[in-house]
């Protein structure tokens, strides 16, 4: 075949594209189990940090085995519907939080995950996720509630693309550690945590907002409130 012909060029290019595509597909298939495992491990880490497990001096312990900690401390998982009723046959760990956010927004059927976690002191906390929209992308996190159903034991938040040094600070321990010990009740009635611009002071329901990140702070507060409006049904409001 004439290697200078158009036919040769077309055939060569087609074969090259097919071979490269096949190699990329095989690599993606080979890496998928590892990628899935990494995503699951990150989820376990977030759940544990929300319960203040796997931390040293308020910071995530880089040496902690979060998979092992998750298996040791999580004693029960289940999902609830929009009325607070348990739903059978659904794996809480496998629930896609984004789909639940869309269901909350659009009035769809809910399957909201719940995790029961036994602490080293023998007490049990209830860990509850939340997911919403920040300034530039998704924000999400977990809050743990003590046995009284109103005191926050801990929290942990993350984001997809908030601005570093501003909205991105929601993922930093200095911010989410503020939620420890805060109350979900005000004068005996349910009250979601407030993220207060200018500082919360001694407010039992409030934490300090992030300076220069008003939209992200407000979005996170709205996200927590949206999800806790359903979770309060199982917290003995």
Residue pairs with C-beta under 8 A, 6 or more apart in sequence:
1 7
1 8
2 8
40 93
41 66
41 67
43 93
44 66
44 67
44 69
44 70
45 54
45 60
45 66
46 141
46 142
46 156
46 158
47 70
47 74
47 115
47 117
47 127
47 142
47 156
48 54
48 64
48 66
48 69
48 70
48 73
49 55
49 60
49 142
49 154
49 156
50 127
50 141
50 142
50 143
50 144
50 154
50 155
50 156
51 73
51 117
51 119
51 125
51 127
51 144
51 153
51 154
52 144
52 153
52 154
52 180
53 69
53 73
53 117
53 119
54 60
54 61
54 64
54 66
54 69
55 61
55 173
58 173
58 177
59 173
60 173
73 117
73 118
73 119
74 115
74 116
74 117
75 116
75 117
75 118
75 124
76 115
76 116
77 91
77 92
77 93
77 113
77 114
77 115
77 116
78 86
78 87
78 92
78 113
78 114
79 86
79 87
79 90
79 92
79 95
79 111
79 112
79 113
79 114
80 86
80 87
80 110
80 111
80 112
80 114
80 230
80 231
80 233
80 234
81 87
81 109
81 110
81 111
81 112
82 109
82 110
82 230
83 233
84 230
84 233
84 234
87 111
90 111
92 113
92 114
92 115
93 113
95 111
95 112
95 113
97 113
97 129
97 130
97 131
97 140
98 131
98 138
100 110
100 111
100 112
100 131
101 131
101 132
101 133
102 108
103 109
103 110
104 110
104 226
104 227
104 230
110 230
112 128
112 129
112 227
112 230
112 231
113 128
113 129
114 126
114 127
114 128
114 231
114 234
115 126
115 127
115 128
116 124
116 125
116 126
116 127
117 124
117 125
117 126
117 127
117 144
118 124
119 125
123 146
123 147
124 147
125 144
125 145
125 146
125 147
125 153
125 154
126 144
126 145
126 149
126 234
126 235
127 142
127 143
127 144
127 145
128 142
128 143
128 144
128 145
128 227
128 228
128 231
129 140
129 141
129 142
129 227
130 140
130 141
130 142
130 143
130 223
130 224
130 226
130 227
130 228
131 138
131 139
131 140
131 223
131 227
132 138
132 139
132 140
132 219
132 220
132 222
132 223
132 226
133 139
133 219
133 223
134 159
134 160
134 161
134 162
134 167
134 170
134 215
134 216
134 219
134 220
135 162
135 163
135 167
135 213
135 215
135 216
135 219
136 160
136 161
136 162
136 163
136 167
137 159
137 160
137 161
137 162
138 159
138 160
139 157
139 158
139 159
139 160
139 162
139 170
139 216
139 219
139 220
139 223
140 157
140 158
140 159
140 223
141 155
141 156
141 157
141 158
141 170
141 176
141 220
142 155
142 156
143 152
143 154
143 155
143 179
143 224
143 228
144 152
144 153
144 154
144 155
145 151
145 152
145 153
145 184
145 235
146 152
146 153
149 184
149 235
149 236
149 237
150 183
150 184
150 185
150 235
151 181
151 182
151 183
151 184
152 179
152 180
152 181
152 182
152 183
152 184
152 193
153 180
153 181
154 176
154 177
154 179
154 180
155 176
155 177
155 179
155 180
156 176
157 170
157 171
157 175
157 176
157 220
158 170
158 171
159 167
159 168
159 170
159 171
159 216
162 168
162 170
162 171
162 213
162 216
163 213
163 216
166 210
166 212
166 213
166 216
167 210
167 213
167 215
167 216
167 217
169 175
169 210
169 213
170 176
170 210
170 213
170 216
170 217
170 220
175 207
175 210
178 200
178 207
178 208
179 193
179 207
182 193
182 204
182 205
182 206
182 207
183 191
183 204
183 205
184 190
184 191
184 192
184 193
184 205
184 228
184 232
184 235
185 191
186 204
186 205
189 237
190 228
190 232
190 237
191 205
192 205
192 221
192 224
192 225
192 228
192 229
193 205
193 206
193 207
193 221
193 224
194 200
194 203
194 205
194 206
194 207
194 221
195 206
195 207
195 208
195 209
195 217
195 218
195 220
195 221
196 203
196 206
196 207
196 208
196 209
197 209
197 214
197 217
198 209
199 208
199 209
200 206
200 207
200 208
209 217
210 216
210 217
